């Protein structure tokens, strides 16, 4: 294996571990009662982590993993947008 190929494999693994840690951190913190599953931080951790993993799945041509992480990213992003809109609407109402 060439040095460039080995570096690419290692970087791919690092990206997967970081994405996984983000998703798992949100999950663990929710299970321990630290984060609510509808909280901004929980949704950010899940959206970013699952998006990173979905992109990695595309690069690695792993369709089953892409299905799992892609759907996870979409559901998390939709929920995150709803929370952000709710905060914006609440802020706009308070300011008027």
C-alpha positions, 0 to 999 in steps of 0.5 A: 500500500502506498503512503498516500493510500494509507493516509487516506484510509487513516483519515477516513477512519478518523472521520468515522470515529469523530462522527460516531462520537458525536452521535454517541455523545448525544445519545449517552447524554440523553440517556443519562438525563443531561440532554433532552432529545428535543434540545438544541445540543442533542439535535446539533450533535446528531445532525452533524455526526450523522451527516459526517457519517453519511458523507463518509458512506457515500465516499466508501460506497456503503449503501446500507450505512448511507441509508441509516445515516442519511435518514438519521441526518435528515430526521435530525436536521428537520427536528433541528430546524423546527427547534430553531424556528420555534426559538426564532418565533418565540424571540420575535414575539417577545421583541414585538 
